[in-house]
Amino acid sequence: MKVGIVVFPGSNCDRDIFHVLTDVFDLEAEYFWHEKHLPSKIDAVILPGGFSYGDRLRAGVIAAHSPIISDVKNMAKKGVPVLGICNGFQILVESGLLPGVLLKNTTMNFMCKWINLIVQNNNTPFTNKLKQGQKISIPIANGEGRYFADKKTLQKLQEKNQIVFTYEESLNGSSLNIAGICNESGNVVGMMPHPERAAESEINPTDNKPSSLIFESLLKTAGIEK
Amino acid sequence: MSLSVQESKHIAKKIGRELSTTERQIIAAEWSEHCSYKSSKKHLRILPTTGRNVINEKGYDSGVLDVGDGYVVTVHIESHNHPSAVEPYGGAATGVGGVIRDILSAGTRPIAIFDGLRFGDIENDTHARWLFKNAVSGIADYGNCLGIPTIGGEVEFDECYKNYALVDVAAIGFGKKDKLIKNHANVGDLVVLIGGPTGRDGIGGSQFASDLLEGEDRSAVQIPDPFIEKLIIETILEARNEKCINAMKDLGGGGLSCAISETAESLGIGIELDVDNIHTREDGLSPDEIMISESQERMLIITEKKKLPKLNEICNKFRVSCSPIGYVKSDKMMHVRKGENTFALLPADFVANAPLLDRKKIMPKYLRHLKKENKNKKILDYSKTILKLLSSPNIASKHWVFHQYDHEVGIRTVVKPGFDASVLRLDNGKFLSVKIDGNPKHCYLNPRQGAIGCFEEACRNVVCTGANPIGMVDHLQFGNPEDPEIFWTFMESLEGLSDFAKFLRVPCVGGKVSFYNETPSGPIKPTPLIGVLGIIDKPPLVPVPPSNGDYLLIIGKTKDELGGSEYFEYIHKFIGGNCPTVDFKISKLNMITVLSLIKNNLIKCAHDCSKGGFAIALSELSINGNIGCSINIEKIPTIKNLSHEKILFSESHSRYLLVVDGKNITRVKQYLSKQKILFGVLGKFSGEQISVTHKSNNLVKSNVDVMRKRYFNGLEDLLKHG
């Protein structure tokens, strides 16, 4: 399985996710600069965290208009698994691949801390090894992480089972405590927390197993059982 | 323009002609205290700078340490005090930017940021609160955007920083030894300026920083742009991989004047440049303005002519501007042209080497008038005192600060902020432990012992993670050096640091001197800040919170040293008394002993005993484990007849609290006795209360849950609601 990591000017978790995919989970991974095309041989796409374009205008909005995004859209349509983490989630939302927006946290501050997630949908390529209702300890690091959508959209998200993760406790003012969602077909997932920061016991002050399952789910999706 | 009469005479004698205004501006920038170290340079030579791990190369702006297996760690520390006191957000942010580029200029990737922040009394002074909040935001917005984790530091409040700010930033870099930039240049090489455009911000910043802060000169404060900095980092590292860089220097204080003259001088070359080739933010900048502008996010690179297309290609990829501004000559001159017209033509070594000064020093009068003893009312209920200290801004948890910093990015942070020292994992399987420490309250009472104490405290913190100290950086911050009393305090601190560094064989690998830190009400207290780096071959001791039945031990002697303590200054508002002193031999013995206990997996947690003394160190352990502890105060090793107040709150050095599992207690006791270490087994962790008894009297009885709330809410409440 080969994972494409899309790199924008200002991405800063690209190297971290590369390390986890290749050194920890033995997957093949390749960086793709935002001006390049994504080859069709790619089996999954990850949009890493960071500050693309320095969060100018609004987090993720300029990157959402990068040339590579049209390739990401095409692959998403074909059912290729796409994961957006933190700024990657913001880009997915800004590009219309996922509904809603991400606003400034109600604390008005950047927040970097370990929190608990609850798995709401274990039927995506990134959560199929997790259990419904399972608790995951994982760090967040964002200033604009408050998920917001109008009532109708939220209702639709609930009906179509598109809420993937929620925060265990109210944290930043997110609608329905949403931490991650997916598209209707479930192959495009966006999440604010950073699974790549919790996948190794050396840097995980809690039990590392549940967050590793996000990557193990991807392996399962690819037909590789660990 | 701040050239002195003597300096002007010296210039007239050496150059033998009238200087052009551009030349005067260049020299004034480069000869400012900030750039030239003219007051301190002679004396800094006493610091030991060589050692087993130190790599010395010409022209490096950061210290380089060999950490084995072909890898190096780089480190640098700087401050941005004057700008932060005027415009805290931009001042603090550009402080981060500057030190990051110093790390980059050695050819290493920046992997961590530390910051030491000092402000006035934030409980009562809303301006101090405003400065503090904005400095934290500035650091957060800049560091977070770069994707470099801010993993540690310290925050302190003291009346002496009223209407002022000390913003110190240390940065760590990591890279392969064979990819270090070996600064060199050949005649005909191109001199290239890359990064942000040069503008009118930061004009004369280094001179602004070398003077008393009288007016609020906002145009001397630089404007931050972390996005450009991030692009520069990636551009430079890619250019390094493509071997496009022969030599490199960051543009910091003194701007181009400083970068050009220092590069030419250190490489023994001449540089000729045309200011018309420089990309600027606006039209109509004069050559003088261009030469001394301190616009941020710029790097000077010397490259071979044939490498220019490749360098351009890399810069284009990241949309970073790249201007070839001149070339390398053999005449050792610094030649500034605008088209055909020459604006400056000076020998580079003349510009780069300001005449050094012999400052007078004399012991300050205030030291003779300090009171020895505190005659305040005796405290009867120590439990209340401890609660008050736990919620005081200097002791309360700093999570409000470090939760605003991305301290996880880079996935290296093994020991997170909030513990004794922070630990990063390195690519060769080793671990790097880092801590910065300062203590102006101690340094005010005794600049020599205070400085040594900061150094020892930073070492203790690093030792608590199981790391052996291998290098230190010092940042010496004082008032006006022209005042002999202030210069005396500088010399005392410097000599103290040098003595201890030599004794420990921990070389000084970098540092900075910052003078003229004066507020409208006088000079700041002497504030040397010491950073210590330690290396561990195996995973560090990640502190395990104490649990039921664990033993509490103390190592080291508690002495009559309440001078400069939080207890004297915060509780009693008393400045005076005995400043803690360091016994070198005992200090080293205790360090080696703790390291050995950790290496043999005999302890669960080691915690440094410092600010707030034993009482606070114990509270922090209990709060962390959410468990009580019952101890007998007589078991604490002290000098003879030490009062309870002193045992609880003295900030004596070389002391550690250890948490030991019951199964290891016999082995630990045996080992400590064998090593002839002064120690005491104080009691056990259990229940929900901290109880300290003397014979059958209760000295302290406090609920951990209440303490916990005070400790975690103290600083946050202050900042959230005002």
Contacts between the chains, C-beta under 8 A, distances in Angstrom:
chain1	res1	chain2	res2	distance
A	9	B	227	7.6
A	9	B	230	7.8
A	9	B	231	6.0
A	9	B	318	6.4
A	9	B	319	6.8
A	10	B	145	7.2
A	10	B	227	5.8
A	10	B	230	5.6
A	10	B	231	7.6
A	12	B	145	7.9
A	12	B	146	7.0
A	12	B	147	2.4
A	12	B	230	7.0
A	12	B	409	6.1
A	13	B	147	7.0
A	13	B	409	6.4
A	15	B	410	7.9
A	16	B	409	7.1
A	16	B	410	6.6
A	16	B	411	4.7
A	19	B	411	6.7
A	20	B	411	7.5
A	33	B	317	7.3
A	49	B	409	7.8
A	50	B	147	5.9
A	51	B	144	7.2
A	51	B	145	4.4
A	51	B	147	7.5
A	51	B	226	7.6
A	51	B	227	6.9
A	51	B	230	7.3
A	53	B	227	6.7
A	54	B	145	6.0
A	54	B	225	7.5
A	54	B	226	6.5
A	54	B	227	2.8
A	54	B	230	7.5
A	55	B	145	7.2
A	56	B	227	7.1
A	109	B	137	8.0
A	109	B	140	7.8
A	109	B	403	7.7
A	109	B	404	5.2
A	110	B	140	5.2
A	110	B	141	7.6
A	110	B	144	5.8
A	110	B	404	4.9
A	110	B	405	7.6
A	110	B	406	7.2
A	111	B	403	6.0
A	111	B	404	7.4
A	112	B	402	7.7
A	112	B	403	5.6
A	112	B	404	7.1
A	112	B	405	6.2
A	112	B	406	4.9
A	112	B	407	5.8
A	112	B	408	6.4
A	113	B	403	5.3
A	139	B	408	5.0
A	141	B	144	7.4
A	141	B	406	4.4
A	141	B	408	6.0
A	141	B	409	6.6
A	143	B	144	7.6
A	194	B	408	6.9
A	196	B	411	6.6
A	197	B	408	4.8
A	197	B	409	7.8
A	197	B	411	5.6
A	200	B	411	7.4
A	202	B	414	6.0
A	202	B	425	6.2
A	202	B	539	6.9
A	203	B	408	7.6
A	203	B	411	5.7
A	203	B	412	7.3
A	203	B	413	6.2
A	203	B	414	5.8
A	203	B	425	7.2
A	205	B	416	6.8
A	205	B	542	7.4
